[in-house]
Amino acid sequence: MKTTISPEPALLGFLQAGPLHGYDLHKQLTQQLGPAWRLGLSQMYAILKEYETRGWIKTIAVTQNNRPARKMLKLTPAGQHAFDAWMRQSARGLREFRVDFFARLYFARAAGRRALRQFLMQQIRATQRERAALQAVPAAAEFGEIVRSFRLTQLDTILEWLESYRAEQLAAPLNKAR
């Protein structure tokens, strides 16, 4: 998996339930993650080609009555491992939080209340560490201090939202977290 955070491994998450045709995968991505992440069909196929090269997915042929076999994408154990590793990462800063966090949040919610709580606590702790590290940086020149102040405010806002959402989920009925 890439060392930089990217929402691309979300594609693997949609294959956990079973093989999908590429168009159906794109449709699920668009319907489920559309508010957070947009990905063109040709761009998705390029990512999937890379994932197949890495052994994270494989193409299987599914026979159909009186029609040519349909090519389906299937998650491999290596792909499941890559997806799980991606899910354990935390977003840093507003840019990563805006897309990557919400892609992961979708799958954490789908995994159930316990997974969602663990996911949220992991992100809260990571954001608190990021804020503490930034706060510990000695004061810079005026412009640097302006940027630092802005970033601290962003992290405070993210932490406030995370805590609020976490509290909401703790108070929610069992079936609401799914």
PyRosetta script that sets phi, psi and omega in degrees:
from pyrosetta import init, pose_from_sequence

init()
pose = pose_from_sequence("MKTTISPEPALLGFLQAGPLHGYDLHKQLTQQLGPAWRLGLSQMYAILKEYETRGWIKTIAVTQNNRPARKMLKLTPAGQHAFDAWMRQSARGLREFRVDFFARLYFARAAGRRALRQFLMQQIRATQRERAALQAVPAAAEFGEIVRSFRLTQLDTILEWLESYRAEQLAAPLNKAR")
pose.set_psi(1, 152.0)
pose.set_omega(1, 178.4)
pose.set_phi(2, -61.0)
pose.set_psi(2, 148.4)
pose.set_omega(2, 178.7)
pose.set_phi(3, -79.3)
pose.set_psi(3, -23.3)
pose.set_omega(3, 175.3)
pose.set_phi(4, -84.3)
pose.set_psi(4, 150.5)
pose.set_omega(4, -179.5)
pose.set_phi(5, -74.5)
pose.set_psi(5, 136.4)
pose.set_omega(5, -179.6)
pose.set_phi(6, -152.4)
pose.set_psi(6, 146.6)
pose.set_omega(6, 177.8)
pose.set_phi(7, -77.3)
pose.set_psi(7, -3.2)
pose.set_omega(7, -175.6)
pose.set_phi(8, -53.9)
pose.set_psi(8, -38.6)
pose.set_omega(8, 179.1)
pose.set_phi(9, -63.1)
pose.set_psi(9, -9.0)
pose.set_omega(9, 173.6)
pose.set_phi(10, -57.8)
pose.set_psi(10, -29.5)
pose.set_omega(10, 177.6)
pose.set_phi(11, -57.5)
pose.set_psi(11, -37.7)
pose.set_omega(11, 179.4)
pose.set_phi(12, -65.9)
pose.set_psi(12, -36.8)
pose.set_omega(12, -178.8)
pose.set_phi(13, -60.9)
pose.set_psi(13, -35.9)
pose.set_omega(13, 179.2)
pose.set_phi(14, -70.3)
pose.set_psi(14, -18.4)
pose.set_omega(14, 179.7)
pose.set_phi(15, -89.6)
pose.set_psi(15, -2.3)
pose.set_omega(15, -179.9)
pose.set_phi(16, -63.5)
pose.set_psi(16, -32.7)
pose.set_omega(16, -177.4)
pose.set_phi(17, -77.1)
pose.set_psi(17, -13.5)
pose.set_omega(17, 179.9)
pose.set_phi(18, 143.6)
pose.set_psi(18, 171.5)
pose.set_omega(18, -177.7)
pose.set_phi(19, -60.7)
pose.set_psi(19, 146.1)
pose.set_omega(19, 177.8)
pose.set_phi(20, -135.8)
pose.set_psi(20, 148.8)
pose.set_omega(20, 169.8)
pose.set_phi(21, -72.8)
pose.set_psi(21, 148.3)
pose.set_omega(21, -177.9)
pose.set_phi(22, -54.1)
pose.set_psi(22, -42.4)
pose.set_omega(22, 179.8)
pose.set_phi(23, -64.3)
pose.set_psi(23, -39.9)
pose.set_omega(23, 178.6)
pose.set_phi(24, -66.7)
pose.set_psi(24, -36.3)
pose.set_omega(24, 176.2)
pose.set_phi(25, -62.3)
pose.set_psi(25, -45.7)
pose.set_omega(25, 179.4)
pose.set_phi(26, -63.5)
pose.set_psi(26, -38.2)
pose.set_omega(26, 179.1)
pose.set_phi(27, -63.5)
pose.set_psi(27, -44.4)
pose.set_omega(27, 177.9)
pose.set_phi(28, -62.5)
pose.set_psi(28, -45.4)
pose.set_omega(28, 179.0)
pose.set_phi(29, -57.4)
pose.set_psi(29, -47.1)
pose.set_omega(29, -178.4)
pose.set_phi(30, -64.7)
pose.set_psi(30, -44.3)
pose.set_omega(30, -178.6)
pose.set_phi(31, -69.7)
pose.set_psi(31, -40.8)
pose.set_omega(31, -173.7)
pose.set_phi(32, -87.8)
pose.set_psi(32, -40.8)
pose.set_omega(32, -175.1)
pose.set_phi(33, -110.2)
pose.set_psi(33, 4.5)
pose.set_omega(33, -178.4)
pose.set_phi(34, -49.7)
pose.set_psi(34, -40.7)
pose.set_omega(34, 179.0)
pose.set_phi(35, -64.9)
pose.set_psi(35, -21.9)
pose.set_omega(35, -176.9)
pose.set_phi(36, -107.3)
pose.set_psi(36, -28.6)
pose.set_omega(36, -170.9)
pose.set_phi(37, -151.4)
pose.set_psi(37, 130.3)
pose.set_omega(37, 176.5)
pose.set_phi(38, -113.3)
pose.set_psi(38, 136.3)
pose.set_omega(38, -178.9)
pose.set_phi(39, -143.0)
pose.set_psi(39, 123.4)
pose.set_omega(39, 178.3)
pose.set_phi(40, -69.0)
pose.set_psi(40, 154.1)
pose.set_omega(40, -178.3)
pose.set_phi(41, -60.3)
pose.set_psi(41, -44.8)
pose.set_omega(41, -179.5)
pose.set_phi(42, -67.0)
pose.set_psi(42, -36.3)
pose.set_omega(42, 177.3)
pose.set_phi(43, -65.8)
pose.set_psi(43, -40.1)
pose.set_omega(43, 178.8)
pose.set_phi(44, -62.8)
pose.set_psi(44, -43.3)
pose.set_omega(44, 179.7)
pose.set_phi(45, -63.8)
pose.set_psi(45, -33.8)
pose.set_omega(45, 176.6)
pose.set_phi(46, -65.6)
pose.set_psi(46, -41.0)
pose.set_omega(46, 178.1)
pose.set_phi(47, -65.0)
pose.set_psi(47, -43.9)
pose.set_omega(47, -179.2)
pose.set_phi(48, -64.2)
pose.set_psi(48, -35.6)
pose.set_omega(48, 176.6)
pose.set_phi(49, -62.0)
pose.set_psi(49, -43.7)
pose.set_omega(49, 177.3)
pose.set_phi(50, -62.5)
pose.set_psi(50, -42.5)
pose.set_omega(50, -179.8)
pose.set_phi(51, -64.7)
pose.set_psi(51, -35.0)
pose.set_omega(51, 177.6)
pose.set_phi(52, -68.4)
pose.set_psi(52, -39.2)
pose.set_omega(52, 177.0)
pose.set_phi(53, -61.3)
pose.set_psi(53, -38.0)
pose.set_omega(53, 179.3)
pose.set_phi(54, -76.6)
pose.set_psi(54, -10.4)
pose.set_omega(54, -179.2)
pose.set_phi(55, 84.4)
pose.set_psi(55, 17.2)
pose.set_omega(55, -179.1)
pose.set_phi(56, -84.0)
pose.set_psi(56, -26.5)
pose.set_omega(56, 175.5)
pose.set_phi(57, -136.6)
pose.set_psi(57, 161.8)
pose.set_omega(57, 172.3)
pose.set_phi(58, -138.7)
pose.set_psi(58, 153.2)
pose.set_omega(58, 178.7)
pose.set_phi(59, -95.0)
pose.set_psi(59, 130.0)
pose.set_omega(59, 177.3)
pose.set_phi(60, -121.8)
pose.set_psi(60, 150.6)
pose.set_omega(60, 178.3)
pose.set_phi(61, -99.3)
pose.set_psi(61, 127.3)
pose.set_omega(61, 178.3)
pose.set_phi(62, -112.0)
pose.set_psi(62, 121.4)
pose.set_omega(62, -178.4)
pose.set_phi(63, -71.2)
pose.set_psi(63, 147.7)
pose.set_omega(63, 178.7)
pose.set_phi(64, -130.1)
pose.set_psi(64, 151.5)
pose.set_omega(64, 178.4)
pose.set_phi(65, -65.7)
pose.set_psi(65, 124.8)
pose.set_omega(65, 175.1)
pose.set_phi(66, 54.4)
pose.set_psi(66, 26.1)
pose.set_omega(66, 178.7)
pose.set_phi(67, -141.8)
pose.set_psi(67, 159.5)
pose.set_omega(67, 176.5)
pose.set_phi(68, -63.0)
pose.set_psi(68, 155.2)
pose.set_omega(68, 178.0)
pose.set_phi(69, -59.6)
pose.set_psi(69, 144.8)
pose.set_omega(69, -179.4)
pose.set_phi(70, -98.9)
pose.set_psi(70, 132.1)
pose.set_omega(70, 178.5)
pose.set_phi(71, -81.3)
pose.set_psi(71, 125.0)
pose.set_omega(71, -178.8)
pose.set_phi(72, -121.5)
pose.set_psi(72, 150.0)
pose.set_omega(72, 178.7)
pose.set_phi(73, -99.2)
pose.set_psi(73, 130.5)
pose.set_omega(73, -177.7)
pose.set_phi(74, -124.5)
pose.set_psi(74, 134.9)
pose.set_omega(74, 177.4)
pose.set_phi(75, -73.1)
pose.set_psi(75, 135.4)
pose.set_omega(75, 176.5)
pose.set_phi(76, -98.2)
pose.set_psi(76, 166.9)
pose.set_omega(76, 174.8)
pose.set_phi(77, -57.5)
pose.set_psi(77, -37.3)
pose.set_omega(77, 177.1)
pose.set_phi(78, -64.9)
pose.set_psi(78, -36.5)
pose.set_omega(78, 177.0)
pose.set_phi(79, -67.4)
pose.set_psi(79, -38.8)
pose.set_omega(79, 176.5)
pose.set_phi(80, -63.6)
pose.set_psi(80, -40.7)
pose.set_omega(80, 178.0)
pose.set_phi(81, -62.4)
pose.set_psi(81, -42.5)
pose.set_omega(81, 178.9)
pose.set_phi(82, -64.6)
pose.set_psi(82, -41.0)
pose.set_omega(82, 177.9)
pose.set_phi(83, -63.4)
pose.set_psi(83, -45.4)
pose.set_omega(83, 179.7)
pose.set_phi(84, -61.6)
pose.set_psi(84, -39.7)
pose.set_omega(84, 177.9)
pose.set_phi(85, -64.2)
pose.set_psi(85, -40.3)
pose.set_omega(85, 177.5)
pose.set_phi(86, -62.6)
pose.set_psi(86, -41.4)
pose.set_omega(86, -179.5)
pose.set_phi(87, -64.5)
pose.set_psi(87, -26.7)
pose.set_omega(87, -179.7)
pose.set_phi(88, -80.1)
pose.set_psi(88, -10.6)
pose.set_omega(88, 179.1)
pose.set_phi(89, -78.0)
pose.set_psi(89, 155.8)
pose.set_omega(89, 175.8)
pose.set_phi(90, -115.4)
pose.set_psi(90, 147.2)
pose.set_omega(90, 177.2)
pose.set_phi(91, -75.8)
pose.set_psi(91, 146.3)
pose.set_omega(91, 177.2)
pose.set_phi(92, -122.5)
pose.set_psi(92, 127.9)
pose.set_omega(92, 176.5)
pose.set_phi(93, 74.0)
pose.set_psi(93, 169.9)
pose.set_omega(93, -174.0)
pose.set_phi(94, -64.7)
pose.set_psi(94, -41.8)
pose.set_omega(94, -176.9)
pose.set_phi(95, -60.0)
pose.set_psi(95, -49.6)
pose.set_omega(95, 179.1)
pose.set_phi(96, -69.2)
pose.set_psi(96, -36.9)
pose.set_omega(96, -179.1)
pose.set_phi(97, -63.2)
pose.set_psi(97, -40.9)
pose.set_omega(97, -175.3)
pose.set_phi(98, -59.7)
pose.set_psi(98, -37.3)
pose.set_omega(98, -177.7)
pose.set_phi(99, -111.6)
pose.set_psi(99, -57.0)
pose.set_omega(99, -172.2)
pose.set_phi(100, -63.0)
pose.set_psi(100, -45.8)
pose.set_omega(100, -179.9)
pose.set_phi(101, -58.8)
pose.set_psi(101, -46.5)
pose.set_omega(101, -176.1)
pose.set_phi(102, -69.7)
pose.set_psi(102, -30.5)
pose.set_omega(102, 173.8)
pose.set_phi(103, -64.5)
pose.set_psi(103, -43.4)
pose.set_omega(103, 178.0)
pose.set_phi(104, -68.0)
pose.set_psi(104, -39.1)
pose.set_omega(104, 179.7)
pose.set_phi(105, -57.6)
pose.set_psi(105, -39.8)
pose.set_omega(105, 178.9)
pose.set_phi(106, -55.2)
pose.set_psi(106, -48.0)
pose.set_omega(106, -176.8)
pose.set_phi(107, -75.8)
pose.set_psi(107, -32.6)
pose.set_omega(107, 176.3)
pose.set_phi(108, -64.2)
pose.set_psi(108, -41.0)
pose.set_omega(108, 176.8)
pose.set_phi(109, -63.1)
pose.set_psi(109, -41.7)
pose.set_omega(109, -179.2)
pose.set_phi(110, -66.1)
pose.set_psi(110, -26.9)
pose.set_omega(110, -178.6)
pose.set_phi(111, -79.3)
pose.set_psi(111, -9.2)
pose.set_omega(111, 176.6)
pose.set_phi(112, 110.3)
pose.set_psi(112, 171.6)
pose.set_omega(112, -173.0)
pose.set_phi(113, -60.1)
pose.set_psi(113, -44.5)
pose.set_omega(113, -178.3)
pose.set_phi(114, -63.0)
pose.set_psi(114, -47.0)
pose.set_omega(114, 179.2)
pose.set_phi(115, -62.4)
pose.set_psi(115, -39.8)
pose.set_omega(115, 179.1)
pose.set_phi(116, -63.0)
pose.set_psi(116, -45.7)
pose.set_omega(116, 178.8)
pose.set_phi(117, -60.9)
pose.set_psi(117, -44.7)
pose.set_omega(117, 178.9)
pose.set_phi(118, -62.4)
pose.set_psi(118, -43.5)
pose.set_omega(118, 179.8)
pose.set_phi(119, -60.1)
pose.set_psi(119, -46.7)
pose.set_omega(119, -179.1)
pose.set_phi(120, -65.1)
pose.set_psi(120, -42.4)
pose.set_omega(120, 178.5)
pose.set_phi(121, -64.0)
pose.set_psi(121, -39.4)
pose.set_omega(121, 177.6)
pose.set_phi(122, -60.4)
pose.set_psi(122, -45.0)
pose.set_omega(122, -179.3)
pose.set_phi(123, -68.4)
pose.set_psi(123, -39.3)
pose.set_omega(123, 177.8)
pose.set_phi(124, -60.9)
pose.set_psi(124, -48.3)
pose.set_omega(124, -180.0)
pose.set_phi(125, -61.6)
pose.set_psi(125, -42.5)
pose.set_omega(125, 179.9)
pose.set_phi(126, -63.8)
pose.set_psi(126, -40.8)
pose.set_omega(126, -179.9)
pose.set_phi(127, -69.5)
pose.set_psi(127, -37.3)
pose.set_omega(127, 175.9)
pose.set_phi(128, -62.9)
pose.set_psi(128, -41.7)
pose.set_omega(128, 177.8)
pose.set_phi(129, -64.2)
pose.set_psi(129, -42.4)
pose.set_omega(129, 179.4)
pose.set_phi(130, -61.9)
pose.set_psi(130, -42.8)
pose.set_omega(130, 180.0)
pose.set_phi(131, -65.4)
pose.set_psi(131, -44.2)
pose.set_omega(131, -179.9)
pose.set_phi(132, -62.4)
pose.set_psi(132, -41.2)
pose.set_omega(132, 179.0)
pose.set_phi(133, -64.5)
pose.set_psi(133, -41.9)
pose.set_omega(133, 179.0)
pose.set_phi(134, -67.7)
pose.set_psi(134, -39.5)
pose.set_omega(134, 179.4)
pose.set_phi(135, -64.6)
pose.set_psi(135, -32.3)
pose.set_omega(135, -177.8)
pose.set_phi(136, -76.7)
pose.set_psi(136, -13.5)
pose.set_omega(136, 180.0)
pose.set_phi(137, -67.9)
pose.set_psi(137, 129.7)
pose.set_omega(137, 179.8)
pose.set_phi(138, -59.1)
pose.set_psi(138, 150.7)
pose.set_omega(138, 179.6)
pose.set_phi(139, -54.7)
pose.set_psi(139, 136.7)
pose.set_omega(139, -178.3)
pose.set_phi(140, -104.4)
pose.set_psi(140, -174.6)
pose.set_omega(140, 174.3)
pose.set_phi(141, -59.3)
pose.set_psi(141, 168.0)
pose.set_omega(141, -172.9)
pose.set_phi(142, -51.4)
pose.set_psi(142, -49.9)
pose.set_omega(142, -177.7)
pose.set_phi(143, -64.8)
pose.set_psi(143, -41.5)
pose.set_omega(143, 177.6)
pose.set_phi(144, -60.9)
pose.set_psi(144, -36.7)
pose.set_omega(144, 178.7)
pose.set_phi(145, -69.4)
pose.set_psi(145, -34.2)
pose.set_omega(145, 176.2)
pose.set_phi(146, -63.2)
pose.set_psi(146, -46.6)
pose.set_omega(146, -179.8)
pose.set_phi(147, -64.0)
pose.set_psi(147, -45.5)
pose.set_omega(147, 179.6)
pose.set_phi(148, -59.6)
pose.set_psi(148, -44.5)
pose.set_omega(148, 179.3)
pose.set_phi(149, -60.5)
pose.set_psi(149, -43.6)
pose.set_omega(149, 178.7)
pose.set_phi(150, -61.5)
pose.set_psi(150, -46.8)
pose.set_omega(150, -179.0)
pose.set_phi(151, -64.1)
pose.set_psi(151, -38.9)
pose.set_omega(151, 176.7)
pose.set_phi(152, -62.6)
pose.set_psi(152, -40.5)
pose.set_omega(152, 178.1)
pose.set_phi(153, -64.4)
pose.set_psi(153, -40.6)
pose.set_omega(153, 176.5)
pose.set_phi(154, -60.4)
pose.set_psi(154, -46.1)
pose.set_omega(154, -179.0)
pose.set_phi(155, -64.8)
pose.set_psi(155, -38.0)
pose.set_omega(155, 176.0)
pose.set_phi(156, -61.3)
pose.set_psi(156, -42.0)
pose.set_omega(156, 179.3)
pose.set_phi(157, -65.2)
pose.set_psi(157, -43.4)
pose.set_omega(157, 177.8)
pose.set_phi(158, -60.9)
pose.set_psi(158, -46.5)
pose.set_omega(158, 179.8)
pose.set_phi(159, -62.2)
pose.set_psi(159, -41.1)
pose.set_omega(159, 178.7)
pose.set_phi(160, -61.1)
pose.set_psi(160, -44.9)
pose.set_omega(160, 179.4)
pose.set_phi(161, -65.0)
pose.set_psi(161, -44.6)
pose.set_omega(161, 179.8)
pose.set_phi(162, -58.8)
pose.set_psi(162, -45.6)
pose.set_omega(162, 179.8)
pose.set_phi(163, -64.0)
pose.set_psi(163, -40.8)
pose.set_omega(163, 179.0)
pose.set_phi(164, -64.6)
pose.set_psi(164, -46.2)
pose.set_omega(164, -179.9)
pose.set_phi(165, -65.2)
pose.set_psi(165, -40.8)
pose.set_omega(165, 178.3)
pose.set_phi(166, -61.2)
pose.set_psi(166, -46.0)
pose.set_omega(166, 178.9)
pose.set_phi(167, -61.5)
pose.set_psi(167, -40.2)
pose.set_omega(167, 177.5)
pose.set_phi(168, -61.1)
pose.set_psi(168, -41.7)
pose.set_omega(168, -179.4)
pose.set_phi(169, -71.2)
pose.set_psi(169, -34.0)
pose.set_omega(169, 177.7)
pose.set_phi(170, -66.6)
pose.set_psi(170, -32.1)
pose.set_omega(170, -178.5)
pose.set_phi(171, -88.3)
pose.set_psi(171, -11.9)
pose.set_omega(171, -174.7)
pose.set_phi(172, -72.0)
pose.set_psi(172, 148.9)
pose.set_omega(172, 172.0)
pose.set_phi(173, -59.0)
pose.set_psi(173, 156.7)
pose.set_omega(173, -175.3)
pose.set_phi(174, -53.2)
pose.set_psi(174, -39.6)
pose.set_omega(174, -175.1)
pose.set_phi(175, -80.6)
pose.set_psi(175, -9.9)
pose.set_omega(175, -176.7)
pose.set_phi(176, -74.7)
pose.set_psi(176, -26.7)
pose.set_omega(176, -176.2)
pose.set_phi(177, -75.4)
pose.set_psi(177, -8.0)
pose.set_omega(177, -178.7)
pose.set_phi(178, -90.3)
pose.dump_pdb("model.pdb")
